Amino acid sequence: MDIHRNRSIFTFMLTAMVLGFVFWTHDTTAQPLGTFGFGGRSAGMAGAGVELINDFDAVYLSPSTMVYGKSSVGVGFMWGVNAMRFRLSPRPSGYDVPGPQPEQARTQSGSFKYPAGLMVGGSTGFGLDWLRLGVLAYIPLGGFGKEYTYYADERERFFSNTLHYQLLEDQLSGMWIIVGMAFKVLPYLSLGGGMAFIPSTSADSLLYMPNAADDSTREINLRSKTKLATAAIASITVSLLHQRLRLGGYFRDQLCMRIQGATSGWMAGTNKLYPINQPVDFVTSYSPRQVGVSAAMRLKRVRASLDISWQQWSRYLDNHDKRAGFHDTVNASLGAEVPLGKAWVVRTGVGYRQSPVPEQTGRTNFVDNDMLAIAVGGQYSFNWLKQTLQIQIFFQFQGALRRSNTKKVPKQGAPACGPGVTDLCDESPSTPGLQTGNPGFPGYSSGGWLIVSGIEVIARF
């Protein structure tokens, strides 16, 4: 089999793989962490540099660029310091809902813990310079099975009785694995495709209560199954001007973790068995569908990159599998790197992330902000055991643009709380006036900053 026929077969296989992934995963949702870059090089440029990355980090960022670099294997570690906070406005009197009150007192302010994470990956071409296969894993060190769900409205008062950074917490808590493939179709054109995996769970609990008047005695069985949610990643790269200019585009499908099942069984009454059936369908670790374009240019000693992405947050599902009314967003990053001699490279970049959350004047209380990022990074290369080792570090400051939300009571009066209601609602319609225990009432503000840093060690061979 000659080289041209070999490449034709691989081109067909890659195209079929990408299209198959796209159609197969269309309704399952896929794209993981990467708010402002992934890996030491991109994160050191605030998310820019997608077309410059050619090691295993490209499996996530843009698989098609892997063919422009040597085979690689490495490990990385990232951690963060979080000073993001929300603060609730003082609650006026006269709005408390009659009846039993939550045991948890209303928390006036709050934040969340930024988890540390481990990255492991590798890429190889099996001796072929026009082919690369890669694998990449991200493991949150706080525990990859830790998932929390919240209500974004008045129902949360019976649980935590406060607000939560649901979007940021979801994106930082999930474990995922990506495999990918890149193939150079022509000297100036490469294609890439891959698949992302995160765990999902199906669990059913079977309950029998022999005495409905005494819930201290119950018999329970459990049926649980762990599955994988999957989604596609695809990219294309065009290299021009003797590889001094690279243009590319990438697609990452939406991805979420689902926890599905039901509590079902029987409860014994006087002379009857009463059926119990409570289905559950939780959604966590949601990342939106994303389409991006990237351009990288080498100007003498400087390599500069501009990256713009569109994210389809309008399909966002909250923790209880409901649309939240978010809007799509556009994010941008601009970065550059400069070699200093043969061993050192310094990097810097700026980025902007638009919040998909509209003004929270109604029933829901999603906490999120537009973010500005400033990043610096560096790389030191040296030879060890006849292999090239690269140590990459980055430091990134993310500032949240301060935001305030004030609840609005509809002119015609607050409707009764129920399915499909989006306005601030009345939990006791029979009582005169508005009665609400909504934790976000009468309003709240949010702001602060994050500092994210990391180190990555990569062997090239």
FITORMI-786505 format. One line per 3 residues: their letters; for each residue x negated, y, z of C-alpha. Coordinates in Angstrom, 1 decimal, decimal comma. Each point is the difference from the previous one (the first is absolute). Layout:
REM residues N
a) X/Y/Z ~ ...
***
This chain:
REM residues 461
mdi) 0,0/0,0/0,0 ~ -1,6/3,3/-1,0 ~ -0,1/3,1/2,1
hrn) 2,7/1,8/-1,9 ~ 2,5/-2,8/0,3 ~ -1,0/-0,3/3,7
rsi) 0,8/3,6/0,5 ~ 3,3/-0,2/-1,9 ~ 1,2/-2,9/2,3
ftf) -1,0/2,0/3,1 ~ 1,8/3,1/-1,3 ~ 3,1/-2,0/-0,5
mlt) -0,3/-1,6/3,4 ~ -0,5/3,3/1,7 ~ 2,9/1,7/-1,8
amv) 2,3/-2,9/0,9 ~ -1,1/0,1/3,6 ~ 0,6/3,7/0,4
lgf) 3,4/-0,1/-1,7 ~ 1,0/-3,1/1,9 ~ -0,9/1,6/3,3
vfw) 1,9/3,1/-0,8 ~ 3,2/-1,8/-0,9 ~ -0,3/-2,6/2,7
thd) -0,5/2,5/2,8 ~ 2,4/2,7/-1,3 ~ 2,4/-0,3/2,9
tta) -2,3/-1,2/2,7 ~ -1,9/3,2/0,5 ~ -4,4/0,6/0,2
qpl) -2,8/2,4/0,8 ~ -2,0/0,2/3,2 ~ -2,1/2,5/2,0
gtf) -1,8/2,8/-1,8 ~ 1,5/3,4/1,1 ~ -3,3/1,7/-0,8
gfg) -2,2/-2,5/-1,7 ~ -1,1/-3,6/0,8 ~ -3,6/-1,1/0,6
grs) -3,0/2,1/0,8 ~ -0,4/1,6/-3,4 ~ 3,6/1,2/-0,7
agm) 0,7/0,9/3,6 ~ -3,1/2,1/0,0 ~ 1,5/2,0/-2,8
aga) 3,5/0,3/1,6 ~ 1,6/-2,5/-2,3 ~ -1,7/1,1/-3,2
gve) -2,5/-2,1/-2,0 ~ 2,3/-2,8/-1,1 ~ -1,7/-0,3/-3,4
lin) -3,5/0,0/1,7 ~ 0,6/-3,0/2,2 ~ -1,3/-3,2/-1,5
dfd) -0,5/-2,4/3,0 ~ 2,7/-2,1/1,7 ~ 1,8/3,1/1,3
avy) 1,2/0,4/-3,6 ~ 2,3/-3,0/0,4 ~ 2,3/2,3/1,8
lsp) -0,9/3,4/-1,5 ~ -0,3/-0,9/-3,7 ~ -0,9/-3,6/-0,9
stm) -1,1/0,9/-3,6 ~ -3,0/1,9/1,3 ~ -1,6/-3,1/1,5
vyg) -1,6/-0,9/-3,4 ~ -2,2/3,1/0,2 ~ -1,9/-1,2/3,1
kss) -1,9/-3,0/1,2 ~ 1,4/-2,8/2,0 ~ 0,5/1,0/3,7
vgv) 0,8/-1,3/3,4 ~ 0,4/2,0/3,2 ~ 1,8/1,0/3,2
gfm) 1,3/3,2/1,4 ~ 1,4/1,5/3,1 ~ 2,2/3,0/0,5
wgv) 1,5/1,7/3,0 ~ 1,8/3,3/0,9 ~ 0,7/2,6/2,6
nam) 3,6/1,2/0,1 ~ 1,3/3,4/1,1 ~ 3,3/-0,1/-1,9
rfr) 2,9/1,0/2,3 ~ 3,6/0,8/-0,1 ~ 1,8/2,2/2,6
lsp) 3,8/0,0/0,6 ~ 1,9/3,2/0,5 ~ 1,6/0,5/3,4
rps) 3,3/-1,8/0,1 ~ 3,0/2,3/0,8 ~ 2,7/-1,2/2,5
gyd) 3,5/-1,0/-0,9 ~ -0,8/-2,5/-2,8 ~ -0,6/-3,2/2,0
vpg) 2,0/-3,0/-1,1 ~ 2,5/-1,3/2,7 ~ -0,6/-3,5/1,3
pqp) -3,2/-2,0/0,8 ~ -3,2/1,9/-0,5 ~ -3,4/-1,5/-1,3
eqa) -2,3/-1,3/2,6 ~ -3,0/1,5/-1,9 ~ -0,3/3,8/0,7
rtq) -0,3/2,2/-3,1 ~ -3,7/0,5/-0,9 ~ -0,7/3,7/-0,8
sgs) -3,1/-0,7/-2,1 ~ -1,9/-2,9/-1,4 ~ -2,6/-1,4/-2,5
fky) -1,3/-3,4/-1,1 ~ -3,2/-1,9/0,3 ~ -2,2/-0,1/-3,2
pag) -1,2/-3,6/-0,4 ~ -3,4/-1,1/-1,0 ~ -0,3/-2,3/-3,1
lmv) -2,5/-2,4/-1,6 ~ -0,5/-0,3/-3,7 ~ -1,6/-3,1/-1,7
ggs) -0,4/-0,6/-3,7 ~ -2,0/-1,2/-2,9 ~ -0,2/0,0/-3,8
tgf) -1,8/-2,1/-2,6 ~ -0,2/-0,4/-3,8 ~ -1,5/-3,5/0,0
gld) -2,8/1,4/-2,1 ~ 2,3/1,6/-2,5 ~ -0,4/3,8/-0,2
wlr) 3,5/0,4/-1,6 ~ 1,9/-1,8/2,8 ~ 0,5/0,6/3,7
lgv) 2,1/-1,8/2,6 ~ 0,5/1,6/3,4 ~ 1,6/-0,6/3,3
lay) 0,6/2,5/2,9 ~ 1,5/-0,3/3,4 ~ 1,0/2,7/2,6
ipl) 0,5/-1,2/3,6 ~ 1,3/2,4/2,7 ~ -1,9/-0,8/3,1
ggf) 2,9/0,9/2,3 ~ 1,7/-3,2/-1,2 ~ 1,4/-0,7/-3,4
gke) 3,2/-1,5/1,3 ~ 1,1/3,0/2,0 ~ 3,1/1,6/-1,5
yty) 2,4/2,4/1,6 ~ 3,4/1,2/-1,3 ~ 1,9/3,2/1,0
yad) 3,2/1,7/-0,8 ~ -0,5/3,4/-1,5 ~ 3,3/1,4/1,5
ere) 2,1/0,1/3,2 ~ -0,1/-3,8/0,4 ~ -3,7/0,2/1,1
rff) 1,0/1,7/3,3 ~ 1,0/-3,5/1,3 ~ -3,6/-1,3/-0,7
snt) -2,9/2,4/0,2 ~ 2,1/3,2/0,1 ~ -2,6/1,9/-2,0
lhy) -1,4/0,6/-3,5 ~ -2,7/-1,9/-1,9 ~ -2,5/0,5/-2,8
qll) 1,6/-2,9/-1,9 ~ -1,7/0,6/-3,4 ~ -3,6/0,3/1,3
edq) 0,4/-2,8/2,5 ~ 1,4/-2,3/-2,7 ~ -2,8/0,6/-2,5
lsg) -2,8/-0,4/2,6 ~ 1,3/-3,2/1,7 ~ 0,2/-2,6/-2,7
mwi) -2,5/-2,6/-1,1 ~ -0,3/-0,7/-3,7 ~ -2,1/-1,8/-2,6
ivg) -0,6/0,9/-3,6 ~ -1,4/-2,1/-2,9 ~ -0,8/1,5/-3,3
maf) -1,6/-0,4/-3,4 ~ -1,7/2,4/-2,5 ~ -0,9/-0,6/-3,6
kvl) -1,9/2,2/-2,4 ~ 2,0/-0,2/-3,3 ~ -2,2/2,4/-1,9
pyl) -3,3/1,8/0,9 ~ 2,1/3,1/1,0 ~ 3,2/-1,7/1,3
slg) 0,7/-2,2/3,0 ~ 3,2/-1,5/1,5 ~ 0,7/-1,1/3,5
ggm) 2,7/-1,7/2,0 ~ 0,6/-1,4/3,4 ~ 2,4/-1,1/2,6
afi) 0,5/1,2/3,6 ~ 1,3/-2,3/2,8 ~ 1,3/0,8/3,4
pst) 1,9/-2,4/2,4 ~ 3,7/0,0/0,4 ~ 2,0/-2,0/2,5
sad) 3,3/-1,9/0,0 ~ 1,3/-1,1/3,4 ~ 3,4/-1,4/1,2
sll) 0,8/-0,5/3,6 ~ 2,8/-2,5/0,9 ~ 1,8/0,7/3,2
ymp) 2,5/-1,9/2,2 ~ 1,6/1,5/3,1 ~ 1,9/-2,6/2,0
naa) 1,7/2,7/2,1 ~ 0,9/3,4/-1,5 ~ 0,4/1,5/3,5
dds) -3,6/-1,0/1,0 ~ -2,7/1,1/-2,4 ~ -2,8/-1,3/2,2
tre) 0,4/-3,5/-1,5 ~ -0,6/-0,3/-3,7 ~ -1,5/-2,5/-2,4
inl) -2,2/1,3/-2,9 ~ -1,8/-1,4/-3,0 ~ -2,2/1,9/-2,5
rsk) -0,6/-0,5/-3,7 ~ -2,8/2,2/-1,3 ~ -1,9/0,2/-3,3
tkl) -2,8/2,3/-1,1 ~ 0,0/1,1/-3,6 ~ -1,9/2,3/-2,2
ata) 1,3/3,2/-1,6 ~ -1,8/0,7/-3,3 ~ -0,4/2,9/-2,4
aia) -2,0/1,0/-3,0 ~ -3,0/2,3/-0,6 ~ -1,1/0,9/-3,5
sit) -2,4/2,5/-1,5 ~ -1,7/1,1/-3,2 ~ -3,4/1,9/-0,4
vsl) -1,4/1,7/-3,1 ~ -3,7/0,9/0,0 ~ -1,1/2,8/-2,3
lhq) -3,1/2,1/-0,8 ~ -2,4/-2,8/0,8 ~ 1,7/-0,7/3,3
rlr) -0,3/3,6/1,2 ~ 3,8/0,4/-0,1 ~ 2,5/-2,6/1,3
lgg) 3,8/0,3/-0,2 ~ 2,3/-2,4/1,6 ~ 3,5/-0,8/1,2
yfr) 1,3/-2,4/2,6 ~ 3,2/-1,4/1,3 ~ 0,8/-1,5/3,4
dql) 3,4/-1,4/0,7 ~ 1,8/0,6/3,3 ~ -0,6/-2,4/2,9
cmr) 1,7/-0,7/3,3 ~ 0,1/-2,6/2,6 ~ 3,5/-1,5/0,7
iqg) 1,1/-1,7/3,2 ~ 3,2/-1,8/-0,8 ~ 2,3/-2,5/1,7
ats) 2,9/-0,3/2,4 ~ 1,1/-0,9/3,5 ~ 2,8/-2,5/-0,4
gwm) 1,7/-2,5/2,2 ~ 3,0/-0,6/2,3 ~ 1,2/1,4/3,3
agt) 2,4/-2,1/2,1 ~ 3,2/1,7/1,2 ~ 2,9/-1,4/2,0
nkl) 0,9/-2,8/-2,5 ~ -1,6/1,4/-3,1 ~ -3,4/0,4/-1,7
ypi) -0,5/3,6/-1,3 ~ -2,5/0,3/-2,9 ~ -2,9/2,4/0,3
nqp) -1,8/1,4/-3,1 ~ -2,3/3,0/0,1 ~ -2,1/0,4/-3,2
vdf) -3,2/2,0/0,0 ~ -2,0/1,6/-2,9 ~ -2,9/2,2/1,1
vts) -2,4/1,8/-2,3 ~ -3,4/1,1/1,1 ~ -3,4/0,9/-1,5
ysp) 1,6/1,7/-2,9 ~ -2,2/1,5/-2,8 ~ 1,6/1,6/-3,0
rqv) -0,4/-0,7/-3,7 ~ -2,9/2,1/-1,4 ~ -1,3/1,1/-3,3
gvs) -3,2/2,0/-0,3 ~ -2,5/1,5/-2,4 ~ -3,7/0,6/0,6
aam) -2,8/1,7/-1,8 ~ -3,7/-0,2/0,9 ~ -2,8/2,0/-1,7
rlk) -3,7/-0,1/0,4 ~ -1,5/3,5/-0,4 ~ -3,8/-0,3/0,3
rvr) -0,5/-1,2/3,6 ~ 3,6/0,6/1,2 ~ 2,8/-2,5/-0,4
asl) 3,4/1,6/0,4 ~ 3,4/-1,5/0,2 ~ 3,6/1,1/-0,1
dis) 2,8/-2,3/1,0 ~ 3,8/0,6/-0,1 ~ 2,7/-2,5/1,0
wqq) 3,8/-0,2/0,1 ~ 1,7/-2,0/2,7 ~ 3,5/-1,2/-0,2
wsr) 1,2/0,7/3,6 ~ 3,6/0,3/-1,2 ~ 0,3/-3,8/0,3
yld) -1,2/0,0/3,6 ~ 1,8/-2,4/2,3 ~ 0,0/0,8/3,7
nhd) -0,5/-2,7/2,7 ~ 3,6/-1,1/-0,3 ~ 0,0/-0,4/-3,8
kra) 1,8/3,3/-0,8 ~ -0,9/2,7/-2,5 ~ -1,2/3,1/1,9
gfh) 0,5/2,7/-2,7 ~ -3,7/0,7/-0,5 ~ -1,4/1,7/-3,1
dtv) -2,9/-1,0/-2,3 ~ -3,3/1,6/0,6 ~ -3,2/1,1/-1,9
nas) -3,4/-0,3/1,7 ~ -3,4/1,3/-1,2 ~ -3,6/-0,4/0,9
lga) -3,2/1,7/-1,3 ~ -3,4/-1,3/0,8 ~ -3,7/-0,1/-1,0
evp) -3,2/-1,8/0,8 ~ -3,6/0,9/-0,5 ~ -3,0/-2,3/0,1
lgk) -3,0/1,1/2,1 ~ -2,9/-1,9/-1,3 ~ 0,3/-3,7/-0,7
awv) 1,3/-1,1/3,4 ~ 2,5/2,6/1,2 ~ 3,4/1,3/-1,3
vrt) 2,1/2,6/1,7 ~ 3,8/0,5/-0,5 ~ 2,8/2,3/0,7
gvg) 3,6/0,6/-1,0 ~ 3,3/1,6/0,8 ~ 3,5/-1,6/-0,2
yrq) 3,7/0,9/0,4 ~ 2,8/-2,4/0,9 ~ 3,6/1,2/-0,3
spv) 2,5/-1,3/2,5 ~ 3,0/-1,8/-1,5 ~ 2,2/0,8/3,0
peq) 2,6/2,8/-0,6 ~ 1,0/2,4/2,7 ~ 1,5/-2,0/2,9
tgr) 3,1/2,2/0,6 ~ 2,5/-3,0/0,2 ~ 0,2/-3,3/1,7
tnf) -3,6/-1,4/-0,5 ~ -3,2/0,9/1,7 ~ -2,9/-1,1/-2,3
vdn) -3,3/1,7/1,1 ~ -2,4/0,7/-2,8 ~ -2,1/3,0/-1,3
dml) -1,8/1,1/-3,1 ~ -3,7/-0,8/0,5 ~ -3,2/1,7/-1,1
aia) -3,3/-2,0/0,1 ~ -3,6/1,1/-0,1 ~ -2,6/-2,8/-0,2
vgg) -3,8/-0,5/0,0 ~ -1,9/-3,2/-0,6 ~ -3,3/-1,5/-0,9
qys) -1,8/-3,1/-1,3 ~ -3,4/-1,5/0,6 ~ -1,3/-2,7/-2,3
fnw) -3,0/-2,3/0,5 ~ -1,3/-3,4/-1,1 ~ 0,2/-3,0/2,3
lkq) -0,7/-3,6/-0,9 ~ -0,1/1,0/-3,7 ~ 3,5/1,4/0,2
tlq) 1,2/3,6/0,1 ~ 1,8/1,0/3,2 ~ 2,1/3,1/0,4
iqi) 1,1/1,5/3,3 ~ 2,9/2,4/-0,5 ~ 1,5/2,3/2,7
ffq) 2,8/2,5/-0,1 ~ 1,6/2,5/2,3 ~ 3,4/1,5/-0,8
fqg) 2,1/2,7/1,7 ~ 3,7/0,0/-0,8 ~ 2,0/3,0/1,1
alr) 3,8/-0,1/0,2 ~ 1,8/3,1/-1,1 ~ 2,3/1,0/2,9
rsn) 3,6/-0,7/-0,5 ~ 3,3/0,8/1,9 ~ 3,4/-1,6/-0,4
tkk) 3,3/1,4/1,4 ~ 3,1/-2,0/0,1 ~ 3,1/1,5/-1,7
vpk) 3,6/-0,7/1,0 ~ 2,3/-0,1/-3,2 ~ 2,4/2,9/-0,2
qga) 2,9/-2,4/-0,1 ~ -1,2/-1,6/3,2 ~ -2,2/-3,0/0,6
pac) 1,3/-3,3/-1,4 ~ 0,3/-3,1/2,1 ~ -3,1/-2,2/-0,1
gpg) 0,2/-2,9/-2,3 ~ -1,4/-1,7/-3,1 ~ -0,9/2,3/-2,8
vtd) 0,2/3,2/2,1 ~ -3,0/2,3/-0,5 ~ 1,1/3,2/1,8
lcd) -0,6/0,5/3,7 ~ 2,8/-2,2/1,4 ~ 2,2/-0,1/3,0
esp) -0,3/-3,1/2,2 ~ 3,2/0,7/1,9 ~ 2,5/1,4/-2,5
stp) 2,8/-0,2/2,6 ~ -1,8/2,5/2,3 ~ 0,3/3,7/-0,9
glq) -3,1/1,5/-1,6 ~ -3,2/-1,7/-1,2 ~ -1,2/-2,9/2,1
tgn) -3,4/-1,3/-1,1 ~ -2,9/-1,8/1,6 ~ -2,1/0,3/-3,1
pgf) -3,6/0,1/1,2 ~ -0,9/2,7/-2,6 ~ 2,8/2,4/1,0
pgy) -0,1/3,0/-0,1 ~ -3,3/-0,1/-2,0 ~ -3,7/-0,8/0,1
ssg) -3,3/1,0/-1,4 ~ -3,1/-2,0/-1,0 ~ -3,6/0,7/-0,9
gwl) -3,6/-0,9/0,9 ~ -2,8/-1,7/-1,6 ~ -1,7/-3,4/-0,6
ivs) -3,8/-0,8/-0,2 ~ -0,8/-3,2/-2,0 ~ -3,5/-1,3/-0,3
gie) -1,5/-3,3/-1,2 ~ -3,1/-1,9/-1,1 ~ -0,3/-2,5/-2,8
via) -3,0/-2,3/-0,9 ~ 0,0/-1,4/-3,6 ~ -2,5/-2,4/-1,6
rf) -0,3/0,4/-3,8 ~ -1,5/-2,9/-2,1
***
